[in-house]
Amino acid sequence: MKSSNIKVWHNPRCSKSREAVKVLEELNIEGEVIKYLENPPDANEIKSILKMLGLTARELMRTTEDIYKELNLKNEQSEEKLIEAMAQNPKLIQRPIVFKDSKAIIARPSSLIADFLKA
């Protein structure tokens, strides 16, 4: 089933991200797969996604990435600076993110996807 309102931010090198795409295929849902490392979101898009997810900037960040340590983000308190860091270094963004209409989830574990799409 083709569904233009379903999107997934995908990193093909990430096993969890590949799992999410596989779940969509198994559910017969042809959503839009966005390789967000190749086409990174800007700060405004990240702010919008944070609202959809109900998360803070830090909660959306992959704090184990080398770039997180290199940029010394551990003690950064400014949401704006954290958002800008993700916009400039999309590798910092948690993945995969599945979008449906104006909602989103971080699809880990991938078993969350089916229930999310039914809601």
Backbone atoms as SQL, in Angstrom:
CREATE TABLE atoms (id INTEGER PRIMARY KEY, chain TEXT, resi INTEGER, resn TEXT, atom TEXT, x REAL, y REAL, z REAL);
INSERT INTO atoms VALUES
  (1, 'A', 1, 'MET', 'N', 0.855, -1.175, 0.000),
  (2, 'A', 1, 'MET', 'CA', 0.000, 0.000, 0.000),
  (3, 'A', 1, 'MET', 'C', 0.900, 1.238, 0.000),
  (4, 'A', 2, 'LYS', 'N', 0.698, 2.081, -0.964),
  (5, 'A', 2, 'LYS', 'CA', 1.470, 3.327, -1.060),
  (6, 'A', 2, 'LYS', 'C', 0.894, 4.321, -0.068),
  (7, 'A', 3, 'SER', 'N', 1.765, 4.914, 0.719),
  (8, 'A', 3, 'SER', 'CA', 1.286, 5.862, 1.718),
  (9, 'A', 3, 'SER', 'C', 2.188, 7.083, 1.726),
  (10, 'A', 4, 'SER', 'N', 1.695, 8.174, 1.202),
  (11, 'A', 4, 'SER', 'CA', 2.518, 9.387, 1.096),
  (12, 'A', 4, 'SER', 'C', 2.676, 10.087, 2.439),
  (13, 'A', 5, 'ASN', 'N', 1.876, 9.688, 3.441),
  (14, 'A', 5, 'ASN', 'CA', 1.979, 10.361, 4.736),
  (15, 'A', 5, 'ASN', 'C', 2.937, 9.631, 5.690),
  (16, 'A', 6, 'ILE', 'N', 3.573, 8.556, 5.226),
  (17, 'A', 6, 'ILE', 'CA', 4.538, 7.816, 6.040),
  (18, 'A', 6, 'ILE', 'C', 5.936, 8.093, 5.499),
  (19, 'A', 7, 'LYS', 'N', 6.823, 8.490, 6.415),
  (20, 'A', 7, 'LYS', 'CA', 8.215, 8.738, 6.038),
  (21, 'A', 7, 'LYS', 'C', 9.110, 8.107, 7.089),
  (22, 'A', 8, 'VAL', 'N', 10.313, 7.762, 6.688),
  (23, 'A', 8, 'VAL', 'CA', 11.285, 7.252, 7.646),
  (24, 'A', 8, 'VAL', 'C', 12.632, 7.902, 7.358),
  (25, 'A', 9, 'TRP', 'N', 13.225, 8.452, 8.410),
  (26, 'A', 9, 'TRP', 'CA', 14.597, 8.958, 8.303),
  (27, 'A', 9, 'TRP', 'C', 15.496, 7.763, 8.481),
  (28, 'A', 10, 'HIS', 'N', 16.275, 7.484, 7.467),
  (29, 'A', 10, 'HIS', 'CA', 16.993, 6.227, 7.365),
  (30, 'A', 10, 'HIS', 'C', 18.487, 6.444, 7.143),
  (31, 'A', 11, 'ASN', 'N', 19.273, 5.635, 7.848),
  (32, 'A', 11, 'ASN', 'CA', 20.713, 5.555, 7.608),
  (33, 'A', 11, 'ASN', 'C', 20.980, 4.107, 7.230),
  (34, 'A', 12, 'PRO', 'N', 21.281, 3.842, 5.942),
  (35, 'A', 12, 'PRO', 'CA', 21.462, 2.464, 5.488),
  (36, 'A', 12, 'PRO', 'C', 22.566, 1.698, 6.233),
  (37, 'A', 13, 'ARG', 'N', 23.478, 2.404, 6.873),
  (38, 'A', 13, 'ARG', 'CA', 24.567, 1.738, 7.591),
  (39, 'A', 13, 'ARG', 'C', 24.157, 1.295, 8.999),
  (40, 'A', 14, 'CYS', 'N', 22.978, 1.701, 9.435),
  (41, 'A', 14, 'CYS', 'CA', 22.504, 1.403, 10.794),
  (42, 'A', 14, 'CYS', 'C', 21.556, 0.196, 10.764),
  (43, 'A', 15, 'SER', 'N', 21.852, -0.822, 11.562),
  (44, 'A', 15, 'SER', 'CA', 21.021, -2.031, 11.568),
  (45, 'A', 15, 'SER', 'C', 19.592, -1.733, 12.040),
  (46, 'A', 16, 'LYS', 'N', 19.439, -0.863, 13.038),
  (47, 'A', 16, 'LYS', 'CA', 18.098, -0.524, 13.537),
  (48, 'A', 16, 'LYS', 'C', 17.291, 0.208, 12.473),
  (49, 'A', 17, 'SER', 'N', 17.969, 1.024, 11.700),
  (50, 'A', 17, 'SER', 'CA', 17.318, 1.758, 10.629),
  (51, 'A', 17, 'SER', 'C', 16.891, 0.793, 9.507),
  (52, 'A', 18, 'ARG', 'N', 17.755, -0.126, 9.161),
  (53, 'A', 18, 'ARG', 'CA', 17.405, -1.127, 8.137),
  (54, 'A', 18, 'ARG', 'C', 16.229, -1.977, 8.614),
  (55, 'A', 19, 'GLU', 'N', 16.219, -2.289, 9.904),
  (56, 'A', 19, 'GLU', 'CA', 15.116, -3.048, 10.495),
  (57, 'A', 19, 'GLU', 'C', 13.788, -2.299, 10.338),
  (58, 'A', 20, 'ALA', 'N', 13.809, -1.000, 10.573),
  (59, 'A', 20, 'ALA', 'CA', 12.585, -0.189, 10.456),
  (60, 'A', 20, 'ALA', 'C', 12.050, -0.216, 9.027),
  (61, 'A', 21, 'VAL', 'N', 12.934, -0.077, 8.052),
  (62, 'A', 21, 'VAL', 'CA', 12.512, -0.118, 6.643),
  (63, 'A', 21, 'VAL', 'C', 11.937, -1.492, 6.322),
  (64, 'A', 22, 'LYS', 'N', 12.557, -2.539, 6.863),
  (65, 'A', 22, 'LYS', 'CA', 12.078, -3.904, 6.633),
  (66, 'A', 22, 'LYS', 'C', 10.675, -4.085, 7.217),
  (67, 'A', 23, 'VAL', 'N', 10.432, -3.551, 8.413),
  (68, 'A', 23, 'VAL', 'CA', 9.107, -3.654, 9.040),
  (69, 'A', 23, 'VAL', 'C', 8.058, -2.986, 8.152),
  (70, 'A', 24, 'LEU', 'N', 8.381, -1.808, 7.625),
  (71, 'A', 24, 'LEU', 'CA', 7.432, -1.129, 6.734),
  (72, 'A', 24, 'LEU', 'C', 7.134, -1.994, 5.511),
  (73, 'A', 25, 'GLU', 'N', 8.188, -2.617, 4.955),
  (74, 'A', 25, 'GLU', 'CA', 7.989, -3.501, 3.800),
  (75, 'A', 25, 'GLU', 'C', 7.099, -4.683, 4.174),
  (76, 'A', 26, 'GLU', 'N', 7.354, -5.272, 5.362),
  (77, 'A', 26, 'GLU', 'CA', 6.551, -6.423, 5.803),
  (78, 'A', 26, 'GLU', 'C', 5.094, -6.030, 6.032),
  (79, 'A', 27, 'LEU', 'N', 4.858, -4.785, 6.436),
  (80, 'A', 27, 'LEU', 'CA', 3.491, -4.290, 6.623),
  (81, 'A', 27, 'LEU', 'C', 2.879, -3.833, 5.302),
  (82, 'A', 28, 'ASN', 'N', 3.651, -3.983, 4.229),
  (83, 'A', 28, 'ASN', 'CA', 3.203, -3.596, 2.890),
  (84, 'A', 28, 'ASN', 'C', 2.965, -2.096, 2.767),
  (85, 'A', 29, 'ILE', 'N', 3.792, -1.319, 3.453),
  (86, 'A', 29, 'ILE', 'CA', 3.659, 0.133, 3.429),
  (87, 'A', 29, 'ILE', 'C', 4.837, 0.717, 2.674),
  (88, 'A', 30, 'GLU', 'N', 4.525, 1.427, 1.614),
  (89, 'A', 30, 'GLU', 'CA', 5.555, 2.088, 0.830),
  (90, 'A', 30, 'GLU', 'C', 5.639, 3.547, 1.244),
  (91, 'A', 31, 'GLY', 'N', 6.356, 3.790, 2.294),
  (92, 'A', 31, 'GLY', 'CA', 6.551, 5.166, 2.729),
  (93, 'A', 31, 'GLY', 'C', 7.751, 5.768, 2.024),
  (94, 'A', 32, 'GLU', 'N', 7.974, 7.022, 2.268),
  (95, 'A', 32, 'GLU', 'CA', 9.129, 7.705, 1.696),
  (96, 'A', 32, 'GLU', 'C', 10.337, 7.474, 2.604),
  (97, 'A', 33, 'VAL', 'N', 11.407, 6.938, 2.036),
  (98, 'A', 33, 'VAL', 'CA', 12.633, 6.700, 2.782),
  (99, 'A', 33, 'VAL', 'C', 13.569, 7.881, 2.531),
  (100, 'A', 34, 'ILE', 'N', 13.909, 8.574, 3.603),
  (101, 'A', 34, 'ILE', 'CA', 14.753, 9.766, 3.491),
  (102, 'A', 34, 'ILE', 'C', 16.116, 9.461, 4.101),
  (103, 'A', 35, 'LYS', 'N', 17.136, 9.524, 3.277),
  (104, 'A', 35, 'LYS', 'CA', 18.503, 9.325, 3.768),
  (105, 'A', 35, 'LYS', 'C', 18.980, 10.658, 4.333),
  (106, 'A', 36, 'TYR', 'N', 18.696, 10.864, 5.608),
  (107, 'A', 36, 'TYR', 'CA', 18.881, 12.176, 6.221),
  (108, 'A', 36, 'TYR', 'C', 20.345, 12.587, 6.374),
  (109, 'A', 37, 'LEU', 'N', 21.274, 11.649, 6.259),
  (110, 'A', 37, 'LEU', 'CA', 22.693, 12.033, 6.307),
  (111, 'A', 37, 'LEU', 'C', 23.106, 12.694, 4.991),
  (112, 'A', 38, 'GLU', 'N', 22.443, 12.293, 3.897),
  (113, 'A', 38, 'GLU', 'CA', 22.730, 12.877, 2.583),
  (114, 'A', 38, 'GLU', 'C', 21.987, 14.194, 2.381),
  (115, 'A', 39, 'ASN', 'N', 20.836, 14.303, 2.994),
  (116, 'A', 39, 'ASN', 'CA', 19.994, 15.493, 2.852),
  (117, 'A', 39, 'ASN', 'C', 19.565, 15.931, 4.255),
  (118, 'A', 40, 'PRO', 'N', 20.506, 16.524, 5.017),
  (119, 'A', 40, 'PRO', 'CA', 20.239, 16.799, 6.432),
  (120, 'A', 40, 'PRO', 'C', 19.156, 17.853, 6.660),
  (121, 'A', 41, 'PRO', 'N', 18.423, 17.682, 7.757),
  (122, 'A', 41, 'PRO', 'CA', 17.400, 18.664, 8.109),
  (123, 'A', 41, 'PRO', 'C', 18.056, 19.943, 8.624),
  (124, 'A', 42, 'ASP', 'N', 17.365, 21.061, 8.432),
  (125, 'A', 42, 'ASP', 'CA', 17.888, 22.303, 9.002),
  (126, 'A', 42, 'ASP', 'C', 17.357, 22.457, 10.427),
  (127, 'A', 43, 'ALA', 'N', 17.793, 23.495, 11.095),
  (128, 'A', 43, 'ALA', 'CA', 17.429, 23.708, 12.504),
  (129, 'A', 43, 'ALA', 'C', 15.913, 23.788, 12.682),
  (130, 'A', 44, 'ASN', 'N', 15.210, 24.443, 11.752),
  (131, 'A', 44, 'ASN', 'CA', 13.751, 24.558, 11.879),
  (132, 'A', 44, 'ASN', 'C', 13.061, 23.204, 11.766),
  (133, 'A', 45, 'GLU', 'N', 13.557, 22.355, 10.859),
  (134, 'A', 45, 'GLU', 'CA', 12.989, 21.009, 10.731),
  (135, 'A', 45, 'GLU', 'C', 13.216, 20.221, 12.020),
  (136, 'A', 46, 'ILE', 'N', 14.398, 20.347, 12.593),
  (137, 'A', 46, 'ILE', 'CA', 14.703, 19.629, 13.827),
  (138, 'A', 46, 'ILE', 'C', 13.783, 20.115, 14.950),
  (139, 'A', 47, 'LYS', 'N', 13.555, 21.418, 15.037),
  (140, 'A', 47, 'LYS', 'CA', 12.645, 21.950, 16.060),
  (141, 'A', 47, 'LYS', 'C', 11.245, 21.366, 15.888),
  (142, 'A', 48, 'SER', 'N', 10.792, 21.284, 14.658),
  (143, 'A', 48, 'SER', 'CA', 9.473, 20.734, 14.362),
  (144, 'A', 48, 'SER', 'C', 9.400, 19.262, 14.784),
  (145, 'A', 49, 'ILE', 'N', 10.452, 18.517, 14.504),
  (146, 'A', 49, 'ILE', 'CA', 10.493, 17.100, 14.857),
  (147, 'A', 49, 'ILE', 'C', 10.531, 16.924, 16.371),
  (148, 'A', 50, 'LEU', 'N', 11.269, 17.785, 17.056),
  (149, 'A', 50, 'LEU', 'CA', 11.307, 17.720, 18.519),
  (150, 'A', 50, 'LEU', 'C', 9.899, 17.873, 19.092),
  (151, 'A', 51, 'LYS', 'N', 9.108, 18.789, 18.516),
  (152, 'A', 51, 'LYS', 'CA', 7.719, 18.975, 18.961),
  (153, 'A', 51, 'LYS', 'C', 6.902, 17.715, 18.709),
  (154, 'A', 52, 'MET', 'N', 7.065, 17.127, 17.516),
  (155, 'A', 52, 'MET', 'CA', 6.328, 15.900, 17.180),
  (156, 'A', 52, 'MET', 'C', 6.668, 14.774, 18.152),
  (157, 'A', 53, 'LEU', 'N', 7.942, 14.679, 18.499),
  (158, 'A', 53, 'LEU', 'CA', 8.410, 13.603, 19.371),
  (159, 'A', 53, 'LEU', 'C', 8.177, 13.902, 20.849),
  (160, 'A', 54, 'GLY', 'N', 8.019, 15.191, 21.181),
  (161, 'A', 54, 'GLY', 'CA', 7.895, 15.580, 22.577),
  (162, 'A', 54, 'GLY', 'C', 9.205, 15.398, 23.335),
  (163, 'A', 55, 'LEU', 'N', 10.309, 15.680, 22.652),
  (164, 'A', 55, 'LEU', 'CA', 11.635, 15.492, 23.237),
  (165, 'A', 55, 'LEU', 'C', 12.405, 16.804, 23.303),
  (166, 'A', 56, 'THR', 'N', 13.430, 16.811, 24.147),
  (167, 'A', 56, 'THR', 'CA', 14.382, 17.914, 24.141),
  (168, 'A', 56, 'THR', 'C', 15.445, 17.601, 23.090),
  (169, 'A', 57, 'ALA', 'N', 16.233, 18.598, 22.761),
  (170, 'A', 57, 'ALA', 'CA', 17.304, 18.399, 21.776),
  (171, 'A', 57, 'ALA', 'C', 18.247, 17.287, 22.233),
  (172, 'A', 58, 'ARG', 'N', 18.632, 17.309, 23.493),
  (173, 'A', 58, 'ARG', 'CA', 19.570, 16.282, 23.978),
  (174, 'A', 58, 'ARG', 'C', 18.972, 14.881, 23.872),
  (175, 'A', 59, 'GLU', 'N', 17.676, 14.751, 24.122),
  (176, 'A', 59, 'GLU', 'CA', 17.035, 13.436, 24.033),
  (177, 'A', 59, 'GLU', 'C', 17.028, 12.888, 22.607),
  (178, 'A', 60, 'LEU', 'N', 17.132, 13.764, 21.636),
  (179, 'A', 60, 'LEU', 'CA', 17.175, 13.339, 20.236),
  (180, 'A', 60, 'LEU', 'C', 18.600, 13.018, 19.781),
  (181, 'A', 61, 'MET', 'N', 19.577, 13.328, 20.615),
  (182, 'A', 61, 'MET', 'CA', 20.978, 13.185, 20.220),
  (183, 'A', 61, 'MET', 'C', 21.540, 11.809, 20.529),
  (184, 'A', 62, 'ARG', 'N', 22.428, 11.399, 19.645),
  (185, 'A', 62, 'ARG', 'CA', 23.218, 10.185, 19.859),
  (186, 'A', 62, 'ARG', 'C', 24.472, 10.614, 20.624),
  (187, 'A', 63, 'THR', 'N', 24.414, 10.457, 21.926),
  (188, 'A', 63, 'THR', 'CA', 25.486, 10.974, 22.781),
  (189, 'A', 63, 'THR', 'C', 26.735, 10.099, 22.771),
  (190, 'A', 64, 'THR', 'N', 26.663, 8.951, 22.118),
  (191, 'A', 64, 'THR', 'CA', 27.838, 8.078, 22.049),
  (192, 'A', 64, 'THR', 'C', 28.681, 8.310, 20.795),
  (193, 'A', 65, 'GLU', 'N', 28.200, 9.177, 19.904),
  (194, 'A', 65, 'GLU', 'CA', 28.965, 9.468, 18.681),
  (195, 'A', 65, 'GLU', 'C', 30.237, 10.236, 19.023),
  (196, 'A', 66, 'ASP', 'N', 31.311, 9.956, 18.300),
  (197, 'A', 66, 'ASP', 'CA', 32.584, 10.666, 18.505),
  (198, 'A', 66, 'ASP', 'C', 32.407, 12.176, 18.363),
  (199, 'A', 67, 'ILE', 'N', 31.585, 12.593, 17.391),
  (200, 'A', 67, 'ILE', 'CA', 31.403, 14.029, 17.134),
  (201, 'A', 67, 'ILE', 'C', 30.771, 14.718, 18.359),
  (202, 'A', 68, 'TYR', 'N', 29.962, 14.004, 19.111),
  (203, 'A', 68, 'TYR', 'CA', 29.353, 14.549, 20.336),
  (204, 'A', 68, 'TYR', 'C', 30.461, 14.942, 21.315),
  (205, 'A', 69, 'LYS', 'N', 31.426, 14.053, 21.468),
  (206, 'A', 69, 'LYS', 'CA', 32.550, 14.315, 22.372),
  (207, 'A', 69, 'LYS', 'C', 33.467, 15.396, 21.797),
  (208, 'A', 70, 'GLU', 'N', 33.731, 15.314, 20.487),
  (209, 'A', 70, 'GLU', 'CA', 34.612, 16.295, 19.834),
  (210, 'A', 70, 'GLU', 'C', 34.072, 17.722, 19.971),
  (211, 'A', 71, 'LEU', 'N', 32.768, 17.864, 19.869),
  (212, 'A', 71, 'LEU', 'CA', 32.148, 19.191, 19.966),
  (213, 'A', 71, 'LEU', 'C', 31.889, 19.602, 21.413),
  (214, 'A', 72, 'ASN', 'N', 32.248, 18.722, 22.339),
  (215, 'A', 72, 'ASN', 'CA', 32.096, 18.994, 23.768),
  (216, 'A', 72, 'ASN', 'C', 30.649, 19.406, 24.111),
  (217, 'A', 73, 'LEU', 'N', 29.698, 18.588, 23.651),
  (218, 'A', 73, 'LEU', 'CA', 28.278, 18.915, 23.830),
  (219, 'A', 73, 'LEU', 'C', 27.713, 18.462, 25.172),
  (220, 'A', 74, 'LYS', 'N', 28.459, 17.675, 25.906),
  (221, 'A', 74, 'LYS', 'CA', 27.972, 17.134, 27.179),
  (222, 'A', 74, 'LYS', 'C', 27.504, 18.235, 28.130),
  (223, 'A', 75, 'ASN', 'N', 28.229, 19.322, 28.186),
  (224, 'A', 75, 'ASN', 'CA', 27.890, 20.398, 29.126),
  (225, 'A', 75, 'ASN', 'C', 27.136, 21.561, 28.484),
  (226, 'A', 76, 'GLU', 'N', 26.802, 21.415, 27.197),
  (227, 'A', 76, 'GLU', 'CA', 26.076, 22.487, 26.504),
  (228, 'A', 76, 'GLU', 'C', 24.628, 22.506, 26.998),
  (229, 'A', 77, 'GLN', 'N', 24.181, 23.676, 27.470),
  (230, 'A', 77, 'GLN', 'CA', 22.826, 23.806, 28.002),
  (231, 'A', 77, 'GLN', 'C', 21.844, 24.440, 27.013),
  (232, 'A', 78, 'SER', 'N', 22.345, 25.096, 25.996),
  (233, 'A', 78, 'SER', 'CA', 21.493, 25.814, 25.052),
  (234, 'A', 78, 'SER', 'C', 20.828, 24.855, 24.056),
  (235, 'A', 79, 'GLU', 'N', 19.484, 24.823, 24.087),
  (236, 'A', 79, 'GLU', 'CA', 18.736, 24.014, 23.111),
  (237, 'A', 79, 'GLU', 'C', 19.102, 24.438, 21.692),
  (238, 'A', 80, 'GLU', 'N', 19.190, 25.754, 21.481),
  (239, 'A', 80, 'GLU', 'CA', 19.521, 26.267, 20.142),
  (240, 'A', 80, 'GLU', 'C', 20.856, 25.726, 19.648),
  (241, 'A', 81, 'LYS', 'N', 21.861, 25.712, 20.523),
  (242, 'A', 81, 'LYS', 'CA', 23.187, 25.233, 20.120),
  (243, 'A', 81, 'LYS', 'C', 23.176, 23.730, 19.863),
  (244, 'A', 82, 'LEU', 'N', 22.418, 22.991, 20.652),
  (245, 'A', 82, 'LEU', 'CA', 22.313, 21.548, 20.428),
  (246, 'A', 82, 'LEU', 'C', 21.600, 21.256, 19.107),
  (247, 'A', 83, 'ILE', 'N', 20.548, 22.008, 18.831),
  (248, 'A', 83, 'ILE', 'CA', 19.809, 21.848, 17.574),
  (249, 'A', 83, 'ILE', 'C', 20.715, 22.191, 16.397),
  (250, 'A', 84, 'GLU', 'N', 21.449, 23.275, 16.508),
  (251, 'A', 84, 'GLU', 'CA', 22.375, 23.675, 15.445),
  (252, 'A', 84, 'GLU', 'C', 23.448, 22.607, 15.234),
  (253, 'A', 85, 'ALA', 'N', 23.928, 22.014, 16.318),
  (254, 'A', 85, 'ALA', 'CA', 24.931, 20.946, 16.201),
  (255, 'A', 85, 'ALA', 'C', 24.364, 19.762, 15.412),
  (256, 'A', 86, 'MET', 'N', 23.101, 19.420, 15.660),
  (257, 'A', 86, 'MET', 'CA', 22.472, 18.323, 14.903),
  (258, 'A', 86, 'MET', 'C', 22.275, 18.697, 13.445),
  (259, 'A', 87, 'ALA', 'N', 21.912, 19.950, 13.191),
  (260, 'A', 87, 'ALA', 'CA', 21.727, 20.392, 11.807),
  (261, 'A', 87, 'ALA', 'C', 23.050, 20.329, 11.037),
  (262, 'A', 88, 'GLN', 'N', 24.134, 20.684, 11.695),
  (263, 'A', 88, 'GLN', 'CA', 25.448, 20.668, 11.042),
  (264, 'A', 88, 'GLN', 'C', 26.074, 19.275, 11.026),
  (265, 'A', 89, 'ASN', 'N', 25.647, 18.410, 11.948),
  (266, 'A', 89, 'ASN', 'CA', 26.204, 17.062, 12.070),
  (267, 'A', 89, 'ASN', 'C', 25.060, 16.065, 12.249),
  (268, 'A', 90, 'PRO', 'N', 24.341, 15.746, 11.159),
  (269, 'A', 90, 'PRO', 'CA', 23.139, 14.911, 11.289),
  (270, 'A', 90, 'PRO', 'C', 23.407, 13.523, 11.874),
  (271, 'A', 91, 'LYS', 'N', 24.652, 13.114, 11.906),
  (272, 'A', 91, 'LYS', 'CA', 25.011, 11.843, 12.522),
  (273, 'A', 91, 'LYS', 'C', 24.621, 11.824, 14.006),
  (274, 'A', 92, 'LEU', 'N', 24.473, 13.010, 14.593),
  (275, 'A', 92, 'LEU', 'CA', 24.101, 13.139, 16.005),
  (276, 'A', 92, 'LEU', 'C', 22.628, 12.812, 16.267),
  (277, 'A', 93, 'ILE', 'N', 21.817, 12.739, 15.213),
  (278, 'A', 93, 'ILE', 'CA', 20.374, 12.545, 15.376),
  (279, 'A', 93, 'ILE', 'C', 20.052, 11.063, 15.540),
  (280, 'A', 94, 'GLN', 'N', 19.230, 10.759, 16.564),
  (281, 'A', 94, 'GLN', 'CA', 18.771, 9.388, 16.769),
  (282, 'A', 94, 'GLN', 'C', 18.085, 8.876, 15.509),
  (283, 'A', 95, 'ARG', 'N', 18.143, 7.595, 15.306),
  (284, 'A', 95, 'ARG', 'CA', 17.527, 6.981, 14.140),
  (285, 'A', 95, 'ARG', 'C', 17.048, 5.583, 14.489),
  (286, 'A', 96, 'PRO', 'N', 16.162, 5.071, 13.706),
  (287, 'A', 96, 'PRO', 'CA', 15.373, 5.704, 12.657),
  (288, 'A', 96, 'PRO', 'C', 14.199, 6.470, 13.266),
  (289, 'A', 97, 'ILE', 'N', 13.752, 7.468, 12.547),
  (290, 'A', 97, 'ILE', 'CA', 12.550, 8.198, 12.960),
  (291, 'A', 97, 'ILE', 'C', 11.480, 7.913, 11.919),
  (292, 'A', 98, 'VAL', 'N', 10.323, 7.466, 12.394),
  (293, 'A', 98, 'VAL', 'CA', 9.200, 7.197, 11.502),
  (294, 'A', 98, 'VAL', 'C', 8.160, 8.288, 11.728),
  (295, 'A', 99, 'PHE', 'N', 7.691, 8.843, 10.615),
  (296, 'A', 99, 'PHE', 'CA', 6.705, 9.933, 10.635),
  (297, 'A', 99, 'PHE', 'C', 5.400, 9.451, 10.037),
  (298, 'A', 100, 'LYS', 'N', 4.310, 9.862, 10.650),
  (299, 'A', 100, 'LYS', 'CA', 2.976, 9.631, 10.091),
  (300, 'A', 100, 'LYS', 'C', 2.183, 10.896, 10.362),
  (301, 'A', 101, 'ASP', 'N', 1.762, 11.546, 9.288),
  (302, 'A', 101, 'ASP', 'CA', 1.028, 12.805, 9.394),
  (303, 'A', 101, 'ASP', 'C', 1.840, 13.789, 10.239),
  (304, 'A', 102, 'SER', 'N', 1.313, 14.243, 11.362),
  (305, 'A', 102, 'SER', 'CA', 2.046, 15.220, 12.178),
  (306, 'A', 102, 'SER', 'C', 2.619, 14.589, 13.440),
  (307, 'A', 103, 'LYS', 'N', 2.788, 13.262, 13.419),
  (308, 'A', 103, 'LYS', 'CA', 3.359, 12.546, 14.561),
  (309, 'A', 103, 'LYS', 'C', 4.648, 11.863, 14.136),
  (310, 'A', 104, 'ALA', 'N', 5.470, 11.528, 15.132),
  (311, 'A', 104, 'ALA', 'CA', 6.721, 10.827, 14.847),
  (312, 'A', 104, 'ALA', 'C', 7.121, 9.983, 16.046),
  (313, 'A', 105, 'ILE', 'N', 7.910, 8.941, 15.779),
  (314, 'A', 105, 'ILE', 'CA', 8.515, 8.144, 16.851),
  (315, 'A', 105, 'ILE', 'C', 9.944, 7.811, 16.452),
  (316, 'A', 106, 'ILE', 'N', 10.775, 7.609, 17.462),
  (317, 'A', 106, 'ILE', 'CA', 12.069, 6.994, 17.226),
  (318, 'A', 106, 'ILE', 'C', 11.775, 5.500, 17.277),
  (319, 'A', 107, 'ALA', 'N', 11.959, 4.839, 16.158),
  (320, 'A', 107, 'ALA', 'CA', 11.491, 3.461, 15.979),
  (321, 'A', 107, 'ALA', 'C', 12.489, 2.425, 16.496),
  (322, 'A', 108, 'ARG', 'N', 12.787, 2.522, 17.771),
  (323, 'A', 108, 'ARG', 'CA', 13.620, 1.523, 18.439),
  (324, 'A', 108, 'ARG', 'C', 12.911, 1.133, 19.714),
  (325, 'A', 109, 'PRO', 'N', 12.570, -0.097, 19.873),
  (326, 'A', 109, 'PRO', 'CA', 12.730, -1.186, 18.914),
  (327, 'A', 109, 'PRO', 'C', 11.738, -1.058, 17.749),
  (328, 'A', 110, 'SER', 'N', 12.017, -1.770, 16.682),
  (329, 'A', 110, 'SER', 'CA', 11.177, -1.657, 15.480),
  (330, 'A', 110, 'SER', 'C', 9.767, -2.190, 15.723),
  (331, 'A', 111, 'SER', 'N', 9.576, -2.942, 16.797),
  (332, 'A', 111, 'SER', 'CA', 8.237, -3.453, 17.115),
  (333, 'A', 111, 'SER', 'C', 7.256, -2.327, 17.444),
  (334, 'A', 112, 'LEU', 'N', 7.754, -1.125, 17.705),
  (335, 'A', 112, 'LEU', 'CA', 6.887, 0.031, 17.985),
  (336, 'A', 112, 'LEU', 'C', 6.167, 0.528, 16.731),
  (337, 'A', 113, 'ILE', 'N', 6.697, 0.209, 15.569),
  (338, 'A', 113, 'ILE', 'CA', 6.198, 0.801, 14.315),
  (339, 'A', 113, 'ILE', 'C', 4.747, 0.415, 14.021),
  (340, 'A', 114, 'ALA', 'N', 4.414, -0.853, 14.114),
  (341, 'A', 114, 'ALA', 'CA', 3.056, -1.300, 13.756),
  (342, 'A', 114, 'ALA', 'C', 2.003, -0.580, 14.586),
  (343, 'A', 115, 'ASP', 'N', 2.200, -0.538, 15.901),
  (344, 'A', 115, 'ASP', 'CA', 1.228, 0.154, 16.765),
  (345, 'A', 115, 'ASP', 'C', 1.157, 1.634, 16.456),
  (346, 'A', 116, 'PHE', 'N', 2.308, 2.241, 16.197),
  (347, 'A', 116, 'PHE', 'CA', 2.353, 3.666, 15.871),
  (348, 'A', 116, 'PHE', 'C', 1.541, 3.950, 14.602),
  (349, 'A', 117, 'LEU', 'N', 1.680, 3.111, 13.596),
  (350, 'A', 117, 'LEU', 'CA', 0.979, 3.349, 12.333),
  (351, 'A', 117, 'LEU', 'C', -0.518, 3.107, 12.448),
  (352, 'A', 118, 'LYS', 'N', -0.937, 2.272, 13.399),
  (353, 'A', 118, 'LYS', 'CA', -2.379, 2.014, 13.610),
  (354, 'A', 118, 'LYS', 'C', -3.050, 3.190, 14.313),
  (355, 'A', 119, 'ALA', 'N', -2.299, 3.912, 15.121),
  (356, 'A', 119, 'ALA', 'CA', -2.873, 4.985, 15.940),
  (357, 'A', 119, 'ALA', 'C', -3.364, 6.144, 15.101);
